[in-house]
Amino acid sequence: MLNKPLQVITGYGITRREFLWLSSMSAAGVLAGCAVNPVTGKSQHLVF
């Protein structure tokens, strides 16, 4: 994939609603991937 802006690849720009949806889904994925290790008590990132 070439290093081009999204508008050039898709032919249209991303709307504010799409940006907010993508951002919220990304944040939810990051938050769901973090857990506290019961042995050490430290936060760890889980990769499934």
C-alpha distance matrix in Angstrom:
0.0 3.7 6.6 8.4 11.1 11.4 14.0 12.1 9.5 12.6 15.3 17.5 18.0 18.4 22.1 24.2 25.1 21.5 20.8 24.1 23.4 20.0 21.7 24.7 22.9 21.1 24.4 26.2 23.8 24.5 28.2 28.5 27.0 29.8 33.3 36.4 37.6 41.2 42.3 41.1 40.7 37.4 34.3 31.5 27.9 27.7 24.6 25.1
3.7 0.0 3.8 5.6 9.1 10.6 12.7 10.4 9.0 12.6 14.6 16.8 17.1 18.1 21.9 23.9 25.3 22.0 21.0 24.5 24.4 21.1 22.4 25.8 24.5 22.4 25.6 27.8 25.7 26.1 29.8 30.5 29.1 31.6 35.1 38.2 39.5 43.2 44.3 42.8 42.3 38.8 35.7 33.2 29.7 29.9 27.1 27.9
6.6 3.8 0.0 3.8 6.9 9.3 11.7 10.1 9.6 13.1 14.9 16.4 16.0 16.7 20.4 22.0 23.8 20.8 19.2 22.6 23.0 19.7 20.5 24.0 23.2 20.9 23.8 26.3 24.6 24.5 28.1 29.3 28.0 30.1 33.8 36.7 38.2 41.9 43.0 41.3 40.6 37.1 34.0 31.7 28.4 29.1 26.6 27.8
8.4 5.6 3.8 0.0 3.8 6.5 8.2 6.4 6.8 10.2 11.5 12.9 12.6 14.0 17.6 19.6 21.6 18.8 17.5 21.1 21.6 18.7 19.8 23.4 22.9 21.1 24.0 26.5 25.2 25.5 28.9 30.1 29.3 31.5 35.3 38.3 40.1 43.7 45.1 43.4 42.5 39.0 35.7 33.6 30.3 30.9 28.5 29.5
11.1 9.1 6.9 3.8 0.0 3.8 5.5 5.6 6.7 9.0 10.0 10.4 9.3 10.6 14.1 16.0 18.2 15.6 14.2 17.8 18.8 16.2 17.2 20.8 20.7 19.2 21.9 24.6 23.7 24.1 27.3 28.7 28.3 30.4 34.2 37.3 39.4 42.9 44.6 42.8 41.6 38.2 34.8 33.0 29.7 30.4 28.4 29.4
11.4 10.6 9.3 6.5 3.8 0.0 3.8 5.5 5.2 6.1 7.9 7.8 6.9 7.6 11.4 13.7 15.3 12.4 11.7 15.5 15.9 13.5 15.2 18.6 18.2 17.2 20.2 22.5 21.7 22.6 25.7 26.9 26.7 29.2 33.0 36.2 38.4 41.8 43.7 42.2 40.9 37.7 34.1 32.3 28.8 29.3 27.1 27.7
14.0 12.7 11.7 8.2 5.5 3.8 0.0 3.8 5.6 5.5 5.3 5.0 4.8 7.3 10.7 13.6 15.6 13.2 13.0 16.8 17.5 15.7 17.5 20.8 20.8 20.2 23.0 25.2 24.9 25.9 28.8 30.0 30.1 32.6 36.3 39.6 41.9 45.3 47.3 45.8 44.3 41.1 37.5 35.8 32.4 32.8 30.8 31.2
12.1 10.4 10.1 6.4 5.6 5.5 3.8 0.0 3.8 5.8 5.4 7.4 8.4 11.0 14.5 17.4 19.3 16.7 16.5 20.3 20.8 18.7 20.5 23.9 23.5 22.7 25.7 27.9 27.1 28.0 31.2 32.2 32.0 34.5 38.3 41.5 43.6 47.1 48.9 47.4 46.1 42.9 39.4 37.5 33.9 34.3 31.9 32.4
9.5 9.0 9.6 6.8 6.7 5.2 5.6 3.8 0.0 3.8 5.8 8.2 9.5 11.2 14.9 17.8 19.0 16.0 16.1 19.8 19.6 17.3 19.5 22.6 21.7 20.9 24.3 26.1 25.0 26.2 29.4 30.1 29.8 32.6 36.2 39.6 41.5 45.0 46.8 45.5 44.4 41.2 37.7 35.5 31.9 31.9 29.3 29.5
12.6 12.6 13.1 10.2 9.0 6.1 5.5 5.8 3.8 0.0 3.8 5.5 7.6 9.1 12.5 15.8 16.6 13.6 14.5 18.1 17.6 15.9 18.6 21.3 20.4 20.3 23.7 25.2 24.4 26.1 29.0 29.5 29.7 32.6 36.2 39.7 41.8 45.1 47.1 46.1 44.7 41.7 38.1 36.0 32.4 32.2 29.7 29.6
15.3 14.6 14.9 11.5 10.0 7.9 5.3 5.4 5.8 3.8 0.0 3.8 7.0 9.8 12.7 16.3 17.5 15.1 16.1 19.7 19.7 18.4 20.9 23.7 23.2 23.3 26.4 28.0 27.6 29.2 32.0 32.7 33.0 35.8 39.4 42.9 45.1 48.4 50.5 49.3 47.9 44.8 41.2 39.3 35.7 35.7 33.3 33.2
17.5 16.8 16.4 12.9 10.4 7.8 5.0 7.4 8.2 5.5 3.8 0.0 3.8 6.7 9.1 12.7 14.1 12.1 13.2 16.7 17.0 16.2 18.6 21.2 21.2 21.6 24.4 26.1 26.1 27.7 30.2 31.1 31.8 34.4 38.0 41.5 43.9 47.1 49.4 48.2 46.5 43.5 39.8 38.2 34.8 34.9 32.8 32.9
18.0 17.1 16.0 12.6 9.3 6.9 4.8 8.4 9.5 7.6 7.0 3.8 0.0 3.8 6.3 9.6 11.5 9.9 10.3 13.8 14.7 13.9 15.8 18.6 19.1 19.3 21.7 23.8 24.1 25.4 27.7 29.0 29.8 32.1 35.8 39.1 41.7 44.9 47.2 45.8 43.9 41.0 37.3 36.0 32.6 33.1 31.4 31.7
18.4 18.1 16.7 14.0 10.6 7.6 7.3 11.0 11.2 9.1 9.8 6.7 3.8 0.0 3.8 6.7 8.3 6.3 6.6 10.1 10.9 10.3 12.2 14.9 15.4 15.9 18.2 20.1 20.6 22.1 24.3 25.5 26.5 28.8 32.4 35.7 38.4 41.5 43.9 42.6 40.7 37.8 34.1 32.9 29.6 30.0 28.5 28.8
22.1 21.9 20.4 17.6 14.1 11.4 10.7 14.5 14.9 12.5 12.7 9.1 6.3 3.8 0.0 3.8 5.4 5.2 6.2 8.7 9.9 10.6 12.2 14.3 15.5 16.5 18.3 20.0 21.2 22.7 24.4 25.8 27.2 29.4 32.8 36.0 39.0 41.9 44.5 43.2 41.0 38.3 34.6 33.8 30.7 31.2 30.0 30.2
24.2 23.9 22.0 19.6 16.0 13.7 13.6 17.4 17.8 15.8 16.3 12.7 9.6 6.7 3.8 0.0 3.8 5.5 5.0 6.2 8.6 9.9 10.5 12.2 14.2 15.3 16.4 18.2 20.0 21.1 22.4 24.2 25.8 27.6 31.0 34.0 37.2 39.9 42.6 41.3 38.8 36.2 32.6 32.1 29.2 30.0 29.3 29.8
25.1 25.3 23.8 21.6 18.2 15.3 15.6 19.3 19.0 16.6 17.5 14.1 11.5 8.3 5.4 3.8 0.0 3.8 5.4 5.2 6.2 8.6 9.9 10.6 12.3 14.2 15.4 16.5 18.4 20.1 21.1 22.4 24.4 26.4 29.6 32.8 35.9 38.5 41.4 40.4 37.8 35.5 31.8 31.3 28.4 28.8 28.1 28.3
21.5 22.0 20.8 18.8 15.6 12.4 13.2 16.7 16.0 13.6 15.1 12.1 9.9 6.3 5.2 5.5 3.8 0.0 3.8 5.5 5.1 6.1 8.5 9.9 10.6 12.2 14.2 15.3 16.5 18.4 20.0 21.0 22.6 25.0 28.3 31.7 34.6 37.4 40.1 39.1 36.8 34.4 30.6 29.7 26.5 26.7 25.6 25.6
20.8 21.0 19.2 17.5 14.2 11.7 13.0 16.5 16.1 14.5 16.1 13.2 10.3 6.6 6.2 5.0 5.4 3.8 0.0 3.8 5.4 5.2 6.0 8.5 10.0 10.5 12.2 14.2 15.4 16.6 18.3 19.9 21.2 23.2 26.7 29.9 32.9 35.8 38.4 37.0 34.8 32.1 28.4 27.6 24.6 25.2 24.4 24.9
24.1 24.5 22.6 21.1 17.8 15.5 16.8 20.3 19.8 18.1 19.7 16.7 13.8 10.1 8.7 6.2 5.2 5.5 3.8 0.0 3.8 5.5 5.1 6.1 8.6 9.9 10.5 12.1 14.2 15.4 16.4 18.1 20.0 21.7 24.9 28.0 31.2 33.9 36.6 35.4 32.9 30.5 26.8 26.4 23.6 24.4 24.0 24.6
23.4 24.4 23.0 21.6 18.8 15.9 17.5 20.8 19.6 17.6 19.7 17.0 14.7 10.9 9.9 8.6 6.2 5.1 5.4 3.8 0.0 3.8 5.4 5.2 6.2 8.6 9.9 10.6 12.3 14.4 15.4 16.4 18.4 20.6 23.7 27.1 30.1 32.7 35.6 34.7 32.3 30.1 26.3 25.6 22.6 22.8 22.2 22.3
20.0 21.1 19.7 18.7 16.2 13.5 15.7 18.7 17.3 15.9 18.4 16.2 13.9 10.3 10.6 9.9 8.6 6.1 5.2 5.5 3.8 0.0 3.8 5.5 5.2 6.1 8.6 9.9 10.6 12.4 14.3 15.3 16.6 19.0 22.5 25.9 28.7 31.6 34.2 33.2 31.1 28.6 24.8 23.6 20.4 20.7 19.7 20.0
21.7 22.4 20.5 19.8 17.2 15.2 17.5 20.5 19.5 18.6 20.9 18.6 15.8 12.2 12.2 10.5 9.9 8.5 6.0 5.1 5.4 3.8 0.0 3.8 5.5 5.1 6.2 8.6 9.9 10.7 12.3 14.2 15.5 17.2 20.7 23.9 26.9 29.8 32.3 31.0 28.8 26.1 22.4 21.7 18.8 19.7 19.3 20.2
24.7 25.8 24.0 23.4 20.8 18.6 20.8 23.9 22.6 21.3 23.7 21.2 18.6 14.9 14.3 12.2 10.6 9.9 8.5 6.1 5.2 5.5 3.8 0.0 3.8 5.4 5.1 6.1 8.6 9.9 10.5 12.1 14.2 15.9 19.0 22.2 25.3 27.9 30.8 29.8 27.3 25.0 21.3 20.9 18.2 18.8 18.9 19.5
22.9 24.5 23.2 22.9 20.7 18.2 20.8 23.5 21.7 20.4 23.2 21.2 19.1 15.4 15.5 14.2 12.3 10.6 10.0 8.6 6.2 5.2 5.5 3.8 0.0 3.8 5.5 5.1 6.2 8.7 9.9 10.4 12.3 14.8 17.9 21.4 24.3 26.9 29.8 29.1 26.9 24.7 20.9 19.8 16.8 16.7 16.2 16.4
21.1 22.4 20.9 21.1 19.2 17.2 20.2 22.7 20.9 20.3 23.3 21.6 19.3 15.9 16.5 15.3 14.2 12.2 10.5 9.9 8.6 6.1 5.1 5.4 3.8 0.0 3.8 5.4 5.1 6.3 8.7 9.9 10.7 13.0 16.6 20.0 22.7 25.7 28.2 27.1 25.2 22.6 18.8 17.5 14.3 14.8 14.2 15.1
24.4 25.6 23.8 24.0 21.9 20.2 23.0 25.7 24.3 23.7 26.4 24.4 21.7 18.2 18.3 16.4 15.4 14.2 12.2 10.5 9.9 8.6 6.2 5.1 5.5 3.8 0.0 3.8 5.4 5.1 6.2 8.5 9.9 11.2 14.6 17.7 20.8 23.6 26.3 25.0 22.7 20.2 16.5 15.9 13.3 14.4 14.8 16.1
26.2 27.8 26.3 26.5 24.6 22.5 25.2 27.9 26.1 25.2 28.0 26.1 23.8 20.1 20.0 18.2 16.5 15.3 14.2 12.1 10.6 9.9 8.6 6.1 5.1 5.4 3.8 0.0 3.8 5.5 5.1 6.0 8.5 10.3 13.2 16.6 19.6 22.2 25.1 24.4 22.0 20.0 16.3 15.7 13.2 13.4 13.9 14.5
23.8 25.7 24.6 25.2 23.7 21.7 24.9 27.1 25.0 24.4 27.6 26.1 24.1 20.6 21.2 20.0 18.4 16.5 15.4 14.2 12.3 10.6 9.9 8.6 6.2 5.1 5.4 3.8 0.0 3.8 5.5 5.1 6.2 9.0 12.3 15.9 18.4 21.3 23.9 23.3 21.4 19.2 15.5 14.0 10.9 10.6 10.5 11.0
24.5 26.1 24.5 25.5 24.1 22.6 25.9 28.0 26.2 26.1 29.2 27.7 25.4 22.1 22.7 21.1 20.1 18.4 16.6 15.4 14.4 12.4 10.7 9.9 8.7 6.3 5.1 5.5 3.8 0.0 3.8 5.5 5.2 6.8 10.5 13.8 16.4 19.5 21.9 20.8 18.9 16.3 12.5 11.3 8.3 9.3 10.0 11.8
28.2 29.8 28.1 28.9 27.3 25.7 28.8 31.2 29.4 29.0 32.0 30.2 27.7 24.3 24.4 22.4 21.1 20.0 18.3 16.4 15.4 14.3 12.3 10.5 9.9 8.7 6.2 5.1 5.5 3.8 0.0 3.8 5.4 5.6 8.6 11.7 14.9 17.5 20.3 19.4 17.0 14.9 11.2 10.9 9.0 10.0 11.7 13.3
28.5 30.5 29.3 30.1 28.7 26.9 30.0 32.2 30.1 29.5 32.7 31.1 29.0 25.5 25.8 24.2 22.4 21.0 19.9 18.1 16.4 15.3 14.2 12.1 10.4 9.9 8.5 6.0 5.1 5.5 3.8 0.0 3.8 5.6 7.8 11.5 14.2 16.6 19.6 19.3 17.3 15.6 12.1 11.1 9.0 8.5 10.0 10.6
27.0 29.1 28.0 29.3 28.3 26.7 30.1 32.0 29.8 29.7 33.0 31.8 29.8 26.5 27.2 25.8 24.4 22.6 21.2 20.0 18.4 16.6 15.5 14.2 12.3 10.7 9.9 8.5 6.2 5.2 5.4 3.8 0.0 3.8 6.7 10.4 12.4 15.5 17.9 17.4 15.9 13.8 10.3 8.3 5.5 4.9 6.6 8.2
29.8 31.6 30.1 31.5 30.4 29.2 32.6 34.5 32.6 32.6 35.8 34.4 32.1 28.8 29.4 27.6 26.4 25.0 23.2 21.7 20.6 19.0 17.2 15.9 14.8 13.0 11.2 10.3 9.0 6.8 5.6 5.6 3.8 0.0 3.8 7.1 9.6 12.8 15.2 14.3 12.5 10.3 6.6 5.6 4.4 5.8 8.9 11.1
33.3 35.1 33.8 35.3 34.2 33.0 36.3 38.3 36.2 36.2 39.4 38.0 35.8 32.4 32.8 31.0 29.6 28.3 26.7 24.9 23.7 22.5 20.7 19.0 17.9 16.6 14.6 13.2 12.3 10.5 8.6 7.8 6.7 3.8 0.0 3.8 6.4 9.1 11.9 11.6 9.6 8.4 5.5 5.5 6.4 7.0 10.6 12.4
36.4 38.2 36.7 38.3 37.3 36.2 39.6 41.5 39.6 39.7 42.9 41.5 39.1 35.7 36.0 34.0 32.8 31.7 29.9 28.0 27.1 25.9 23.9 22.2 21.4 20.0 17.7 16.6 15.9 13.8 11.7 11.5 10.4 7.1 3.8 0.0 3.8 6.1 8.8 8.2 5.9 5.5 4.3 6.0 8.7 9.8 13.6 15.6
37.6 39.5 38.2 40.1 39.4 38.4 41.9 43.6 41.5 41.8 45.1 43.9 41.7 38.4 39.0 37.2 35.9 34.6 32.9 31.2 30.1 28.7 26.9 25.3 24.3 22.7 20.8 19.6 18.4 16.4 14.9 14.2 12.4 9.6 6.4 3.8 0.0 3.8 5.5 5.6 5.1 5.6 6.2 6.7 9.8 10.3 13.9 15.8
41.2 43.2 41.9 43.7 42.9 41.8 45.3 47.1 45.0 45.1 48.4 47.1 44.9 41.5 41.9 39.9 38.5 37.4 35.8 33.9 32.7 31.6 29.8 27.9 26.9 25.7 23.6 22.2 21.3 19.5 17.5 16.6 15.5 12.8 9.1 6.1 3.8 0.0 3.8 5.8 5.3 7.9 9.3 10.4 13.5 13.7 17.2 18.6
42.3 44.3 43.0 45.1 44.6 43.7 47.3 48.9 46.8 47.1 50.5 49.4 47.2 43.9 44.5 42.6 41.4 40.1 38.4 36.6 35.6 34.2 32.3 30.8 29.8 28.2 26.3 25.1 23.9 21.9 20.3 19.6 17.9 15.2 11.9 8.8 5.5 3.8 0.0 3.8 5.8 8.3 10.8 11.6 14.9 15.3 18.6 20.2
41.1 42.8 41.3 43.4 42.8 42.2 45.8 47.4 45.5 46.1 49.3 48.2 45.8 42.6 43.2 41.3 40.4 39.1 37.0 35.4 34.7 33.2 31.0 29.8 29.1 27.1 25.0 24.4 23.3 20.8 19.4 19.3 17.4 14.3 11.6 8.2 5.6 5.8 3.8 0.0 3.8 5.4 8.7 10.0 13.7 15.0 18.4 20.7
40.7 42.3 40.6 42.5 41.6 40.9 44.3 46.1 44.4 44.7 47.9 46.5 43.9 40.7 41.0 38.8 37.8 36.8 34.8 32.9 32.3 31.1 28.8 27.3 26.9 25.2 22.7 22.0 21.4 18.9 17.0 17.3 15.9 12.5 9.6 5.9 5.1 5.3 5.8 3.8 0.0 3.8 6.8 9.3 13.0 14.6 18.2 20.5
37.4 38.8 37.1 39.0 38.2 37.7 41.1 42.9 41.2 41.7 44.8 43.5 41.0 37.8 38.3 36.2 35.5 34.4 32.1 30.5 30.1 28.6 26.1 25.0 24.7 22.6 20.2 20.0 19.2 16.3 14.9 15.6 13.8 10.3 8.4 5.5 5.6 7.9 8.3 5.4 3.8 0.0 3.8 6.4 10.1 12.4 16.0 18.7
34.3 35.7 34.0 35.7 34.8 34.1 37.5 39.4 37.7 38.1 41.2 39.8 37.3 34.1 34.6 32.6 31.8 30.6 28.4 26.8 26.3 24.8 22.4 21.3 20.9 18.8 16.5 16.3 15.5 12.5 11.2 12.1 10.3 6.6 5.5 4.3 6.2 9.3 10.8 8.7 6.8 3.8 0.0 3.8 7.0 9.6 13.2 16.0
31.5 33.2 31.7 33.6 33.0 32.3 35.8 37.5 35.5 36.0 39.3 38.2 36.0 32.9 33.8 32.1 31.3 29.7 27.6 26.4 25.6 23.6 21.7 20.9 19.8 17.5 15.9 15.7 14.0 11.3 10.9 11.1 8.3 5.6 5.5 6.0 6.7 10.4 11.6 10.0 9.3 6.4 3.8 0.0 3.8 6.3 9.7 12.7
27.9 29.7 28.4 30.3 29.7 28.8 32.4 33.9 31.9 32.4 35.7 34.8 32.6 29.6 30.7 29.2 28.4 26.5 24.6 23.6 22.6 20.4 18.8 18.2 16.8 14.3 13.3 13.2 10.9 8.3 9.0 9.0 5.5 4.4 6.4 8.7 9.8 13.5 14.9 13.7 13.0 10.1 7.0 3.8 0.0 3.8 6.6 9.9
27.7 29.9 29.1 30.9 30.4 29.3 32.8 34.3 31.9 32.2 35.7 34.9 33.1 30.0 31.2 30.0 28.8 26.7 25.2 24.4 22.8 20.7 19.7 18.8 16.7 14.8 14.4 13.4 10.6 9.3 10.0 8.5 4.9 5.8 7.0 9.8 10.3 13.7 15.3 15.0 14.6 12.4 9.6 6.3 3.8 0.0 3.8 6.4
24.6 27.1 26.6 28.5 28.4 27.1 30.8 31.9 29.3 29.7 33.3 32.8 31.4 28.5 30.0 29.3 28.1 25.6 24.4 24.0 22.2 19.7 19.3 18.9 16.2 14.2 14.8 13.9 10.5 10.0 11.7 10.0 6.6 8.9 10.6 13.6 13.9 17.2 18.6 18.4 18.2 16.0 13.2 9.7 6.6 3.8 0.0 3.8
25.1 27.9 27.8 29.5 29.4 27.7 31.2 32.4 29.5 29.6 33.2 32.9 31.7 28.8 30.2 29.8 28.3 25.6 24.9 24.6 22.3 20.0 20.2 19.5 16.4 15.1 16.1 14.5 11.0 11.8 13.3 10.6 8.2 11.1 12.4 15.6 15.8 18.6 20.2 20.7 20.5 18.7 16.0 12.7 9.9 6.4 3.8 0.0
